[in-house]
Amino acid sequence: MATKKVWFKLLYKDGEEVVPNVTSVGVPRDACVDHFRKVAYKKVKTALPARVSVHRLKAFASRDAHQQQSALKMSAELGDFGQDADDPVVVQVPEVWVRLVDAESGAPFADTDPASIPLTEGDRVESLREIVVDAYRVILGDVSPYSLKFYANIKMQKPLHPEAQIGLLGGTLETAVIIKVPSVAGSPKRKRPSDDVDPKAAKHTKADVPISTVKENKFRQLFSNNQCIGGSFETQRTLTVEKFYRLLFPDDGSLGLPVISVRAPPMSGKTDMCCLLNNYIVANNPQVLVTHIAASYMLDSDTDKFMACFERQFGGTFTQFSSLSREKVVLIDEAEMAYRDAQLWAGIAKSVINGSIPRMRIVLFSSYGSFNNFICENRTRSGVDIRPEYRFGLRGTAVKPGLELTRGGMKAEAVDVIWSMCGGHIGLAHATLRFLRLRLGHALHTIDASSLSVELHSRDLLVHLGSLKRGMPTPEAVTSMAKFTGLSEAKVAGILNEVALGHTVLANDMNMEKGHLTRSGFLYEDENRHIQFASDVHKTLWLNSSQKH
């Protein structure tokens, strides 16, 4: 069986190295990501923290993908990822930070330091209890495992439910999950264990400031993703970021837009733009308080999902944040995940629009659809209308910026033909450049226009782009979506063909097929409520792979 060498790097979620070196393993050429993960785990098992299991490792195509937290699907083929030691696959080692405190005093329990536990955001609090009890067995002594109470932060009065997902909890040392340990009468003074807790924690000292402190700087977060696409395809997208910033804070000092709703297809740079805008505001207007929320981390068990997620992430309530006297900006990524949260839309967003919450602006990034349909279904409150001047999409105009990548935002080697072919879709531009680099190496810098055109029109490029999965309309992906949702494959394909042939398809009469096609990212609804492909590449990929002629 033909094999290939795959290079990979072990990192924690925050980008910290587990080991300093890049490692390689041999896998079959057609190996799936899960097979690679198992082989890699065997190779580096001794270097991993105790209790890390293979099924909790995540794989990312590159450092850029890891920075964006866009993991590879385990069932997908590994493809050409990791073929270069300078561009390795990233294997993420899970960690959730915890801090044991005395239930009565709030002081560190038995003089322990914070420690990291090898769990993922998909694990539940009960799993955290099991590992903590095992790791701290020596110092817990007679304490019953079920008397331990877990809290998102020291200020929270209500403990976390055992079945709640960990989500963003304990993502950093500063936001460690608080575990309150009750005092046991007559128990001897416990000593710190020498090696029962993750040794990674030994590098950190105890925090001097209580997590419960709710100050303005708690909301001043410089998001760690400083670049939209780093490494081999860097761009700060400065012009686009500035345009969105000026909509919030006009140069003439007038009131900016209270709400900006950006709706664009998958992989078009929404999360990156959210991060870049966060950084731009912090750097250029330091008096403004900025918060960043990923709606995908809202828990189904929460009644008011946004409010609960906000409190878990920042350690203070949204009401506290709203009452602060400074200018405030709330950035919400993956906002489509919160469409059914009536409190967010008919409560908070409506109040911001009508000025009931002063000095606040909200920027929402979503992949599909409109929240209005969901609010109408719930009918729990009067609805809120996002006016046309508040709506933005992939394409820009003379007066409204769009999410599309501008020609000026690309490197010199990213020639006009690539930019034009990808229609400003940054995910496709990145994937196309990566394909060309893997295919041509250093020859990419000297290739003539004719040879470049051959590569850009090759079926191999379409196959490579189809393997990206997210929002790529291949027959296999569309069929899988139809089967999973119970929809008619013929009806789904019919809508795709209708759009591909240039017919006007409106989202006003949204049916189940159209709804799932946009939710899956195969099509997207533009600001004029027309349904279309995200780019000519998406359309070509569908026609080339689905039409015999």
C-alpha positions in Angstrom: 0.0 0.0 0.0 1.3 3.4 -1.0 2.1 5.7 2.0 3.0 9.3 2.5 4.7 11.3 5.2 2.5 13.7 7.2 4.1 16.4 9.3 2.2 17.7 12.4 2.6 20.0 15.3 1.2 19.5 18.9 -0.4 22.7 20.2 -2.9 23.6 22.9 -5.9 25.7 22.0 -4.3 28.9 22.9 -1.4 28.2 20.5 1.1 27.2 23.2 3.4 24.4 22.1 3.1 21.0 23.8 6.5 20.0 22.5 8.8 22.3 20.5 9.4 20.1 17.5 7.5 19.2 14.4 6.9 15.5 14.1 6.0 13.2 11.1 4.2 9.9 10.7 3.6 7.6 7.7 0.0 7.0 6.7 -1.8 5.5 3.6 -2.2 8.0 0.8 -6.0 7.8 1.0 -6.0 7.9 4.9 -8.8 9.8 6.5 -8.2 12.3 9.3 -9.3 9.9 12.0 -6.7 7.3 10.9 -4.0 9.9 10.9 -5.1 11.0 14.4 -4.7 7.5 15.8 -1.3 7.0 14.2 -0.1 10.4 15.5 -1.4 9.6 19.0 0.6 6.4 19.1 3.7 8.3 18.0 3.5 11.1 20.6 1.6 9.4 23.4 4.5 9.7 25.9 4.8 13.4 25.3 1.2 14.1 26.0 -0.2 15.2 29.4 -1.6 12.4 31.5 -5.1 11.2 30.8 -5.3 12.6 27.2 -7.2 10.2 25.1 -7.1 9.9 21.3 -10.7 10.8 20.7 -10.2 14.2 22.4 -7.5 15.3 19.9 -8.6 17.6 17.1 -6.8 18.0 13.8 -6.4 21.3 11.8 -5.2 21.7 8.3 -2.7 24.4 9.2 -1.7 26.9 11.9 -4.1 29.3 10.2 -7.0 26.9 10.5 -6.1 26.3 14.2 -6.1 30.0 14.9 -9.6 30.1 13.4 -10.6 26.9 15.2 -11.8 25.4 11.9 -11.1 21.7 12.6 -11.0 18.9 10.0 -13.8 16.4 10.0 -12.6 13.0 11.2 -14.3 11.2 8.3 -12.7 13.4 5.6 -9.6 12.4 3.6 -6.5 14.0 4.9 -5.5 14.9 1.3 -2.3 17.0 0.9 -2.3 18.5 4.3 0.9 18.2 6.2 3.1 17.5 3.2 5.5 20.3 4.1 7.3 20.5 7.5 6.9 24.3 7.3 3.2 23.9 7.0 2.3 21.0 9.3 -1.1 19.7 10.3 -1.9 21.0 13.8 -3.0 18.4 16.4 -4.7 20.2 19.3 -4.3 18.8 22.8 -7.4 19.6 24.9 -7.2 21.5 28.1 -9.7 23.0 30.6 -8.3 25.1 33.4 -9.6 24.5 36.9 -9.0 26.2 40.2 -9.8 24.4 43.5 -11.0 26.8 46.3 -12.2 26.4 49.8 -16.0 26.6 49.8 -16.1 28.8 52.8 -13.1 31.2 52.4 -12.6 31.2 48.7 -8.9 30.7 49.2 -6.9 28.1 47.1 -7.8 24.7 48.5 -4.8 23.0 50.2 -2.5 25.7 48.6 -3.1 24.3 45.1 -2.3 26.2 41.9 -4.6 26.2 38.9 -4.2 23.1 36.7 -5.3 22.0 33.2 -7.5 19.0 32.6 -7.5 17.2 29.2 -11.2 17.8 28.2 -12.8 19.5 25.2 -15.6 22.0 24.9 -17.9 19.1 23.9 -17.4 17.2 27.2 -19.7 17.7 30.1 -19.2 18.9 33.6 -19.7 15.4 35.0 -16.6 14.3 33.0 -14.7 17.1 34.5 -15.7 15.9 38.0 -14.4 12.4 37.3 -11.0 13.5 36.1 -10.6 16.1 38.9 -11.4 13.5 41.6 -8.8 11.2 40.1 -6.2 13.8 39.7 -6.6 15.3 43.2 -7.3 12.0 45.0 -4.4 12.6 47.5 -5.5 16.0 48.8 -9.3 15.5 48.6 -9.1 12.7 51.1 -12.5 12.1 52.7 -14.3 14.7 50.6 -17.2 13.1 48.7 -16.8 13.5 44.9 -20.5 14.6 44.7 -20.0 17.4 47.2 -17.7 19.3 44.8 -19.5 22.2 43.2 -18.4 23.6 39.8 -18.9 27.3 38.9 -18.1 29.3 35.8 -16.4 31.9 38.0 -16.1 32.7 41.7 -19.0 35.2 41.6 -21.6 32.7 40.3 -24.1 31.6 42.9 -25.6 28.8 40.9 -23.4 25.8 40.2 -23.0 24.3 36.7 -25.4 21.5 35.9 -23.5 18.1 35.6 -24.9 17.6 32.1 -24.0 21.0 30.9 -21.3 21.1 28.1 -18.0 22.7 29.1 -18.0 25.0 26.0 -15.8 28.0 26.5 -15.4 27.5 30.3 -11.9 27.2 31.5 -10.4 28.2 28.2 -7.6 30.2 29.8 -5.8 30.3 33.2 -7.6 33.6 34.0 -11.1 32.1 33.3 -10.5 28.8 35.1 -13.5 26.8 36.2 -14.0 27.2 40.0 -14.3 24.0 42.0 -15.6 24.7 45.6 -14.4 22.0 48.0 -16.3 21.7 51.3 -14.4 21.4 54.6 -14.5 18.0 56.2 -14.6 18.1 60.0 -11.6 16.4 61.7 -9.8 15.8 58.4 -6.0 16.3 58.6 -4.3 19.2 56.8 -3.7 18.1 53.2 -0.5 18.6 51.3 -0.1 19.4 47.7 0.6 16.4 45.5 3.9 16.4 43.7 2.9 14.8 40.5 -0.9 14.0 40.6 -1.9 17.1 38.7 -1.0 18.1 35.1 2.7 19.2 35.2 1.9 21.9 32.7 0.3 23.9 35.6 3.7 24.1 37.3 4.7 26.9 34.9 1.9 29.1 36.2 1.6 31.0 39.4 -1.6 31.7 41.3 -3.5 34.7 40.1 -3.3 37.7 42.4 -6.6 39.2 41.4 -9.8 37.4 42.2 -11.8 36.2 39.2 -14.9 37.7 40.8 -13.7 41.2 40.2 -16.0 42.8 37.6 -14.1 45.8 36.2 -14.2 47.5 32.8 -10.9 45.9 31.7 -12.6 42.5 32.0 -14.5 43.5 28.8 -11.5 45.0 27.1 -10.4 41.9 25.2 -7.8 42.0 22.5 -8.9 38.9 20.6 -5.9 36.6 19.9 -6.6 36.3 16.2 -4.6 39.3 14.9 -4.6 38.2 11.3 -7.4 37.2 9.0 -5.3 34.7 7.1 -1.8 34.3 8.4 1.3 32.4 7.3 1.5 32.0 3.6 -1.4 34.3 2.8 -1.3 37.3 5.0 -3.7 40.2 4.8 -5.0 42.6 7.5 -7.9 43.7 5.2 -7.3 47.2 6.6 -9.5 49.1 4.2 -12.5 46.9 4.8 -12.0 47.0 8.6 -11.7 50.8 8.5 -15.0 51.1 6.6 -16.9 49.0 9.1 -15.3 50.9 11.9 -16.3 54.3 10.4 -19.9 53.0 10.2 -19.8 52.6 14.0 -17.8 55.7 14.7 -18.0 58.3 11.9 -15.2 60.8 11.6 -17.5 63.8 12.1 -18.5 62.6 15.5 -22.1 61.9 14.6 -23.9 58.8 15.9 -22.9 55.7 14.0 -25.1 52.7 13.1 -26.5 51.1 16.2 -26.6 47.6 14.5 -24.6 46.1 11.7 -25.7 42.7 10.4 -23.2 41.0 8.1 -24.5 37.9 6.4 -22.2 35.9 4.1 -21.4 32.3 3.1 -19.1 29.9 5.0 -15.3 30.4 4.7 -15.8 34.0 3.5 -13.9 35.5 6.5 -16.7 36.4 8.9 -14.9 35.2 12.0 -11.6 36.8 10.9 -13.3 40.1 10.2 -15.0 39.9 13.6 -11.5 39.5 15.2 -9.9 42.1 13.1 -12.6 44.6 13.8 -12.2 43.8 17.5 -8.5 44.5 17.4 -8.9 47.7 15.3 -11.4 49.2 17.8 -9.1 48.4 20.7 -6.0 49.8 19.0 -7.6 53.0 17.6 -10.3 53.8 20.1 -9.0 52.5 23.5 -11.8 54.2 25.4 -14.4 51.8 23.8 -15.2 48.6 25.6 -15.4 45.6 23.2 -16.8 42.2 23.8 -16.7 39.2 21.4 -19.2 36.4 21.7 -19.3 33.2 19.7 -23.0 32.2 19.5 -22.1 28.6 18.8 -21.1 28.2 22.5 -24.5 29.1 23.8 -26.0 26.1 25.6 -29.3 24.5 24.7 -30.1 24.3 28.4 -30.0 28.1 28.8 -33.3 30.0 28.7 -31.7 33.3 27.7 -28.8 31.9 25.7 -27.0 35.1 25.0 -27.2 36.5 28.5 -26.1 33.2 30.1 -23.2 32.8 27.6 -22.1 36.4 28.2 -21.9 35.9 31.9 -20.0 32.6 31.6 -17.4 34.1 29.3 -16.8 37.5 31.0 -17.7 36.8 34.7 -20.2 39.7 34.8 -23.8 40.1 33.6 -24.8 41.9 30.4 -26.8 44.3 32.5 -23.6 45.3 34.3 -21.9 45.8 31.0 -24.8 47.8 29.6 -24.7 50.2 32.6 -21.1 51.2 32.1 -20.7 54.8 31.0 -18.3 54.2 28.2 -19.0 53.6 24.5 -19.5 49.8 24.0 -19.4 47.4 21.1 -20.7 43.8 21.2 -19.4 41.6 18.4 -21.4 38.4 17.9 -19.9 35.7 15.6 -22.1 32.8 14.2 -25.2 34.8 15.0 -27.4 32.4 13.1 -27.0 30.1 16.1 -28.9 32.6 18.2 -31.8 33.3 15.9 -34.3 31.7 18.3 -33.1 33.7 21.3 -35.9 36.2 21.6 -34.2 38.0 24.4 -31.3 38.9 22.2 -33.3 40.1 19.2 -36.6 41.4 20.5 -35.0 42.6 23.7 -31.4 43.7 23.4 -31.1 44.4 19.7 -34.4 46.3 19.6 -33.3 48.3 22.7 -30.0 49.2 21.0 -31.8 50.3 17.8 -34.3 52.6 19.6 -31.7 54.0 21.9 -32.9 52.4 25.1 -29.4 51.1 25.8 -27.2 54.2 25.3 -23.7 54.2 23.9 -23.9 50.6 22.6 -23.5 49.1 19.2 -24.0 45.5 18.1 -22.2 43.9 15.1 -23.6 40.5 14.0 -21.9 38.0 11.7 -24.1 35.1 10.4 -23.9 32.5 7.6 -27.5 32.2 6.5 -31.1 33.3 6.7 -32.8 36.0 8.7 -33.7 36.0 12.4 -37.1 37.6 11.5 -38.6 34.2 10.6 -37.6 32.7 13.9 -38.9 35.6 15.9 -42.3 35.3 14.1 -42.4 31.6 15.0 -41.9 32.3 18.7 -44.1 35.4 18.9 -42.9 35.9 22.5 -42.3 39.6 21.9 -42.9 42.3 19.3 -40.4 41.8 16.6 -37.4 44.0 15.6 -36.6 45.0 12.0 -33.0 45.2 10.8 -33.4 48.0 8.3 -31.7 47.7 4.8 -29.0 50.3 5.7 -28.0 48.0 8.6 -27.5 45.0 6.4 -24.3 44.0 4.7 -23.2 40.9 2.7 -20.3 39.4 0.7 -20.4 42.0 -2.0 -19.7 45.6 -1.4 -21.0 48.7 -3.2 -19.8 52.3 -3.6 -21.5 53.3 -0.3 -21.6 50.0 1.6 -18.5 47.8 2.4 -18.8 44.0 1.9 -17.0 41.1 3.3 -15.3 40.2 0.0 -11.5 40.3 -0.2 -10.3 43.4 -2.2 -7.6 43.1 -4.8 -5.5 45.5 -2.8 -5.6 43.1 0.2 -3.8 40.4 -1.6 -0.1 39.7 -2.0 1.6 40.5 -5.3 1.9 36.8 -6.3 -1.9 36.5 -5.9 -2.5 37.6 -9.4 -5.7 39.2 -10.7 -6.9 36.0 -12.3 -7.0 34.2 -8.9 -8.8 37.1 -7.2 -11.3 37.4 -10.0 -12.0 33.7 -10.2 -12.7 33.5 -6.4 -15.1 36.5 -6.5 -13.5 38.0 -3.5 -14.2 34.9 -1.4 -11.2 34.8 0.9 -11.6 31.1 1.8 -11.4 30.1 -1.9 -8.5 32.4 -2.6 -6.5 30.9 0.3 -7.4 27.3 -0.8 -6.5 28.1 -4.4 -3.1 29.6 -3.5 -2.4 26.6 -1.3 -3.2 24.2 -4.1 -0.8 26.1 -6.5 2.0 26.1 -3.9 1.6 22.4 -3.3 1.5 21.8 -7.1 4.2 24.2 -8.3 6.3 25.0 -5.3 8.7 27.9 -5.9 7.8 27.8 -9.6 4.7 29.7 -8.7 6.7 32.9 -8.6 7.9 32.5 -12.2 5.0 30.7 -13.9 3.7 32.2 -17.1 0.1 33.3 -17.5 -0.7 30.4 -19.9 0.5 27.7 -17.6 -1.2 29.3 -14.6 -4.5 29.3 -16.5 -4.1 25.6 -17.2 -3.7 24.9 -13.5 -6.6 27.1 -12.5 -8.9 25.4 -15.0 -7.8 21.9 -14.0 -10.1 19.3 -12.6 -7.6 18.7 -9.8 -8.3 22.2 -8.5 -12.0 21.5 -8.4 -11.4 18.2 -6.6 -9.1 20.1 -4.1 -11.8 22.8 -3.5 -14.5 20.2 -3.2 -12.6 18.6 -0.4 -12.9 21.7 1.7 -16.4 20.5 2.7 -17.7 23.6 4.3 -20.3 25.0 1.9 -18.8 23.3 -1.2 -21.8 22.0 -3.3 -20.5 18.6 -4.4 -23.1 15.9 -5.2 -21.8 13.9 -2.3 -22.2 16.7 0.2 -25.6 17.7 -1.1 -26.8 14.1 -1.0 -25.6 13.7 2.5 -27.4 16.9 3.6 -30.7 15.7 1.9 -30.5 12.3 3.6 -29.7 13.8 7.0 -32.6 16.3 6.8 -35.1 13.9 5.1 -35.5 16.1 2.1 -36.0 15.1 -1.5 -32.7 14.9 -3.4 -34.4 15.8 -6.6 -35.9 19.0 -5.2 -32.7 20.0 -3.6 -30.7 19.4 -6.9 -33.5 21.2 -8.8 -33.1 24.4 -6.8 -29.3 24.3 -7.2 -29.7 23.8 -11.0 -32.2 26.7 -11.1 -29.8 29.1 -9.4 -26.8 27.8 -11.5 -28.8 28.6 -14.7 -29.2 32.2 -13.6 -32.8 32.1 -12.7 -33.9 34.6 -10.0 -34.7 32.6 -6.8 -36.1 34.7 -3.9 -35.8 33.9 -0.3 -39.2 35.4 0.4 -41.0 32.1 -0.1 -38.3 30.1 1.7 -39.2 26.4 1.8 -37.5 23.6 3.6 -35.1 22.8 0.7 -34.0 26.4 0.3 -33.6 26.8 4.0 -31.3 23.8 4.4 -29.3 24.7 1.2 -28.5 28.1 2.8 -27.9 26.7 6.2 -25.5 24.2 4.8 -23.7 27.0 2.9 -24.3 25.6 -0.6 -26.2 28.7 -1.4 -26.5 32.0 0.4 -29.0 34.8 0.7 -27.7 38.2 -0.3 -28.7 41.6 1.1 -31.4 41.8 -1.7 -32.9 38.4 -0.5 -31.8 36.7 -3.7 -30.4 33.1 -3.3 -27.2 32.5 -5.2 -23.9 30.7 -5.2 -21.1 32.3 -3.2 -18.9 32.5 -6.3 -18.4 31.3 -9.8 -16.2 28.6 -8.4 -19.1 27.2 -6.2 -21.3 27.2 -9.3 -18.7 25.6 -11.5 -18.0 22.9 -8.9 -21.7 22.0 -8.8 -22.2 22.0 -12.6 -18.9 20.2 -13.3 -19.6 17.4 -10.8 -23.4 17.0 -11.2 -24.1 17.5 -14.9 -23.0 14.8 -17.3 -22.9 17.3 -20.2 
